[in-house]
Amino acid sequence: MIRMPDVITKKKNGKKLTNEEIDFVVRGYVEGQIPDYQMSAFLMAVCFCGMTKAEVSHLTKAMAASGDQVDLRTIPGFKADKHSTGGVGDKTTLIVAPLVASLGVKVAKMSGRGLGHTGGTIDKLESIPGFSTALSTDRFMKQVREIGIAIAGQTGNLVPADKKMYALRDVTSTVDSIPLIASSIMSKKLAAGSNGIVLDVKCGSGAFMKDRKSAVELARVMVDIGKAAGRKVSALVTDMDVPLGYAVGNSLEVLEAIETLSGRGPEDLRALCLELAAHMLSLAGQGSVDECRARAAEALDNKTALETFGKLIAAQGGDASVIKDPKKLPVAKFSKKLVSDVSGYVRRMDTEQVGIAASLLGAGRMTKEDVIDLGAGLVLQKKTGDRVEKGETLAVLYASEQGERMAAALDCLRKAYHFSEKKPKNQKLIYESVE
Ligand code: URA
């Protein structure tokens, strides 16, 4: 008989667990036979001793099987998913999902909400008047069949093991472990049922992984897990030392996404979206990454991707006229400029602080229960590498009240900017791809 204290001891001593032991831990924890204190000790042992490739793969499968799994087999065609490990100003799903759908790849996407300094796709979409992200399974499947795309919030019983484990990790200092992060993310991706998955692993001051070496390792582990489960997977390791695009905050990001889907938009955002879309199309068998990138660029420039975004909005009850008239998106009533008190170049940005400033304005939650202000946030005017003169605007901040929140956000954002006399070296946007 397997006993939890023995499993903890085995992992604490750096030994490899059997599949039966891993199943015992996941099942026992979800069903409530294993208490939080034993699970905490187990998670801490994993943090210190790691897991082999086979152990992480099995842990992921056991977690994915702990609740409902979406079966997309009745929907014809290649189903592709993408996942970002989280960042500031990362609105790529709003662009990439309709972009690949406009080119014939099916997108049946379950997305999350933002927490802490990072934003979430579901909150962003809900800033579109009328848009609903709570779709029944039947409606979700029907929509993917009919228009090739649906984006919904995660259903209640998708990977309950991760829900419970993540909440425990959050308060036991056991989040920053590659096997635990990889199994958490990949269990949700496997349960969501797509054939192909493109992972965007962020690294830098606004990301979960602050250094490139750990980001590459995380990417490698996640790609291996996906492949072992029979999925097509590739990962890009990309920069999050600087916010992506200029807008941070829900409706402001939708506005920037519409700009990008119209063939305009910030250069970095467009480039990353094209790269992610190219990898998704290539996994779907539409050609080499270079060929797919060119097709994706065409779909942005001739606005077919924008049209698909309009269809997605209408199908989910939203006001699709926002794609022609983005002024219909909510924008918070008060705005204030952050003005530079020095001249020089922006040497670097503390991107996590930029995310926190947007949260302080009301764009994010400090706790799960907070209600966010969908029209709040900030639009940067200057980013790393830009020349700034004293008195020039660095960013414009939007909030529904002028008092403490605005003052705290201004202070926080000012501290996020670091200046130098010399222009800093250009930083790469895409560090590498892991196939
Ligand atoms: N995102 C997840 O879903 N899980 C983690 O552990 C970290 C980031």
Residues whose N, C-alpha, C, O or C-beta is under 5 A from the ligand:
A	BS01	URA	T85 L180 I181 S184 I185
